[in-house]
Amino acid sequence: MKRERWLWAGCFGVLVHDLRVVLRLAAGRAEAPTAAVLDSRTLQLAPESSARSARC
């Protein structure tokens, strides 16, 4: 029962984010990544944000 409440409240997402930040800082890196890698599959799955997509 507690697990469902924690999941619903987003606690695990917050814990993962905080752990990622702590590990990055411990490794001497910035708190947030400064680059991203996008491949063709990522771009195909991403929704279009242009006005063209609103006309469908």
N, C-alpha and C positions, 0 to 999 in steps of 0.2 A: 504494500500500500504506500509506504513512504517513497519507494522507488518511482512510482507513477507520479506522485506529487513533485518529486525532484525533477523528473523529466519534463513535466508540464511547465514547471517554473523556469526551466532552462539552466538549472544549476550545473549540469555536466558540461554544457557549452562554455560557461563562464570559467569553470575549472580548467578545461583544456586550453582556453585562451590564456589564462594566467600562467599556467605551466609552460606554455610555449614562450611567453615573454620572459619568464625567469630563466629558462634554458638558453635563450638567445643572449640575454644579458650576461649570464655566466660564461658563455663562449666568447664574450667580448664583441658581440655584434650589436647592431641597433635593435631597439625594441620591436620595430616593425620592418618587414622586408622592404627593400627599395627597388626590387625588380620582380617581374613575373614572366613566366614562359607560357606562351600561347601556341598551341599547335593547330593543325587544320581541323582536327576533331573538336577541339574546344570552340573554335570559331563557328563550326557548323551547328553546334548545339546551343550556342548563345542566342538569345532572342534579339531580334533587330530593334534598335532604338530610334530608327529614322521614321520620318513621316510616311515613307513608302510602306512600312509594315501596317500602318493604320488603315490603309486603303483596301486590304484584303477582303 
